[in-house]
Amino acid sequence: MHGSVDIRRTSPLDSQARNLIGKLDRYQESLYPPESNHLDPPDMLERSSVCFVGAWIDDELVGIGALKCSTVDHYGEIKRVYVVPGSRGRGIAGQIVKSLEGYARKAGIDRILLETGIRQPEAVALYAKLGYVRCGAFGNYPDNDPMSVFMEKLLA
């Protein structure tokens, strides 16, 4: 696949999006015990408080990501960033995250948080490269899960 990447809002209920969400679920379930997996199902990602985007090359969805907006605590949470193995190494995950940051800015959100895992060093490295720094647990996440890595970025 060598076409240009188009990052755009996509329904998480789209069949291709559901397929990628399923692949991500299976991948994360292979890495972590159930209590350390925080997997939002597609219908939760369809809510109006969520921006779900897809990375498209021609008519094929090759990556996904979401930003859940918390109106109570006024932050955005990045969820479900995933790129299919055959499209990795092209900077697509970074494009997805930057797209979600742009959405956050437009929505007036100036703080983005995320939770990833210790068995995903590539994800931790990507977020660090994009300016995210480690922080404490937030929201409903347990603060004593040794599998979790929490990160945040303040948007200027």
C-alpha positions in Angstrom: 0.0 0.0 0.0 1.7 3.1 -1.2 -1.1 5.7 -1.5 -1.4 8.9 0.6 -2.9 8.7 4.0 -6.1 10.5 4.7 -7.0 10.9 8.4 -10.7 11.6 8.8 -13.6 11.1 11.2 -14.9 7.6 10.8 -17.7 5.7 12.6 -16.4 3.1 15.0 -19.4 1.1 13.8 -18.1 0.9 10.3 -17.2 -2.7 9.4 -13.6 -2.0 8.7 -13.3 0.0 12.0 -14.9 -2.8 13.9 -12.4 -5.2 12.4 -9.5 -3.1 13.5 -11.0 -2.7 17.0 -11.3 -6.5 17.2 -7.7 -6.9 16.1 -6.5 -4.4 18.7 -8.6 -6.2 21.4 -7.1 -9.5 20.6 -3.6 -8.0 20.6 -4.0 -6.3 24.0 -5.7 -9.4 25.5 -2.6 -11.4 24.5 -0.4 -8.9 26.4 -2.3 -8.1 29.6 -4.6 -9.8 32.1 -8.3 -8.8 31.9 -8.1 -6.4 34.9 -5.3 -4.5 33.0 -7.3 -4.1 29.8 -9.5 -1.0 29.4 -11.2 -1.7 26.1 -14.0 0.6 25.0 -16.4 -1.2 22.7 -17.4 0.4 19.4 -20.8 1.7 20.6 -19.0 3.7 23.4 -16.8 5.2 20.8 -19.8 6.4 18.8 -20.9 8.8 21.5 -21.0 12.5 20.8 -18.2 13.1 23.4 -15.8 11.0 21.3 -13.9 11.9 18.2 -13.1 8.6 16.4 -10.8 8.9 13.4 -9.5 6.5 10.8 -6.4 6.5 8.7 -7.4 5.6 5.1 -5.3 4.7 2.1 -7.6 4.7 -0.8 -10.7 2.7 0.4 -8.8 0.7 3.0 -8.8 1.6 6.7 -5.2 1.0 8.0 -5.4 2.8 11.4 -7.7 4.1 14.1 -7.7 6.3 17.1 -10.1 8.1 19.4 -10.3 11.0 21.8 -12.8 10.8 24.6 -13.7 14.3 26.0 -14.4 14.6 29.7 -16.7 17.6 30.3 -16.4 17.1 34.1 -12.6 17.2 34.4 -12.1 19.1 31.1 -9.5 16.8 29.5 -9.3 14.5 26.5 -8.2 10.9 26.7 -6.6 9.2 23.8 -7.9 5.7 23.2 -7.7 2.9 20.7 -4.7 4.1 18.6 -3.8 1.2 16.3 -2.2 0.7 12.9 -2.3 -2.5 11.0 1.1 -4.3 10.9 1.6 -3.9 7.1 1.3 -0.1 7.3 3.5 0.5 10.3 6.7 2.5 10.1 5.1 5.2 7.9 4.3 7.6 10.8 0.5 6.9 10.6 0.1 6.5 14.4 1.7 9.9 14.9 -0.6 11.4 12.3 -3.6 9.9 14.1 -2.5 11.4 17.4 -1.8 14.8 15.9 -5.3 14.7 14.3 -6.8 14.0 17.7 -4.8 16.8 19.3 -6.2 19.2 16.6 -9.7 18.1 17.4 -9.0 18.7 21.1 -7.8 22.2 20.5 -10.9 23.0 18.5 -13.0 21.6 21.3 -11.2 23.9 23.8 -9.4 21.0 25.5 -5.8 21.9 26.6 -4.8 18.7 28.4 -4.7 15.2 26.9 -4.2 12.1 29.0 -3.7 8.5 28.0 -3.1 5.0 29.4 -1.0 2.5 27.7 0.9 -0.6 28.9 4.4 -1.6 29.9 4.4 -4.3 27.3 4.0 -1.8 24.5 7.3 0.1 24.4 6.8 1.3 20.9 3.6 3.1 22.0 5.4 4.6 25.0 8.2 5.8 22.7 5.8 7.2 20.2 3.9 9.3 22.8 7.2 10.5 24.3 8.4 11.6 20.9 5.1 13.5 20.5 5.7 15.4 23.7 3.8 13.2 26.2 5.3 12.8 29.7 4.5 10.3 32.4 1.9 11.2 35.0 -0.2 9.6 37.7 -3.4 7.6 37.2 -6.5 9.5 36.3 -10.2 8.9 35.9 -11.4 5.5 36.9 -8.0 3.8 36.3 -6.5 2.0 39.4 -3.4 3.8 40.5 -1.7 0.5 41.5 -1.8 -1.5 38.3 1.9 -2.3 37.5 0.9 -2.9 33.8 -0.2 0.7 33.2 1.8 3.6 31.9 0.0 7.0 32.2 1.0 10.0 30.1 -0.2 13.5 29.5 0.4 16.5 27.2 -0.5 20.1 27.7 -1.6 21.7 24.5 -0.3 25.2 23.9 
